[in-house]
Amino acid sequence: MKKFLAIAALAVCAGGAAQAGTIERACLSSERASGNRALCGCIQHVADLTLDRRDQRLAAKFFRDPHQAQVVRQSDRRSDETFWQKYKRFGTTAETYCS
């Protein structure tokens, strides 16, 4: 029974590692993170707590094209303003939690 539980625990851990989130994948592929899996995983964890999937997809684009963040920040669209407020909270939380 103990052997079965150990194998099940390893399978769960391995499955989680193989299923990196949107933010984590973008972070790992960015030049700034230098493939730091622990940092990118932490940032993904904060994203899971603070951003929905749609917001995570938009935020992930900022890793590839940082200028896109400026475009969203300066947008007059109400939806972009709402997103930007959530994104700022995400950034502040990630900075505190992951440093």
N, C-alpha and C positions, 0 to 999 in steps of 0.2 A: 504494500500500500504506500509506504514512504517513497519507494522508487517511482511509482506512478505519479504521486504528487510532485516530486522533483521534476520529472519529465514534463508534466503539465505546466508547471511554473516557468520552465525554460521556454516552452512553446509560446506562452503568453508574452514573455519578455522579447523573444525573437520576433514575434508577430508585430509587436508595437514598434520595434526598431525599424522594421521593413516598411512600416506605414507612416513615414514622416509626413507631417502636415504641410500645408501650402506655404506657410511662413518659414518653417524649418528648411524646406527644400530651397526656397529662394535665398535664405540666409546662407546656407551651405555653399551655394553657387556664387555668392557675391565675393568680391575681392576683399572687402573690409573684414569679414568674419574669418577668412583664411581657413575655412573648413573646420572651424571649432565646433564640433558636434555638441559638446556640453552647453555652450553658450546658445547655439541655435535651438537646441532642445528646450532650454529654459525660456527663450523668447516665444517659442511655439506654445509652451504651457501657458504663459501669460496671455497670448493671443486667444487661446481656447477659453480662457476665463473672461475676457473682456470684449472680444469681437465675434460677430457671427461669421458664417462661412463666406457670405458675400463680401463683407468688410475685409476678411482675411485675403480674399483673392485680389481685391483692390490694393491693399497694403503690400502684398507680395510684389506687385508691379513696381513699387518704389525701390526695391532692391536692384532691379534690372535697369530702371530709368528714374534716377532721383529727381529729375526735372518734373516728372509727372506729379510728384508730391506738391511741388510749388504751384502747378496748374490747378490741382484740386484745392489747395489752401486759398488761392486767390479767386476761385470761382464764385459767382454770384448765385449759383443754384442752392436752394435750401437743402437738398439731399447731400450735397458736398459739404455744406457747413455742418450738418449733423454728423456726417462721417468724420470730419476733421476734429470735432470735439471728442468723439470716441477714440480716434487715433491718438490724440494728444494724451488722453488718460492711459491708453495702452502703452505709449512710449515712456511716460513717467513711471508707470508701474513696472515695466520691464527693466528700466534703468535701476530702480531701487531693488527689485527682487533678484535680478541676474548679475549684479555687480559684486 
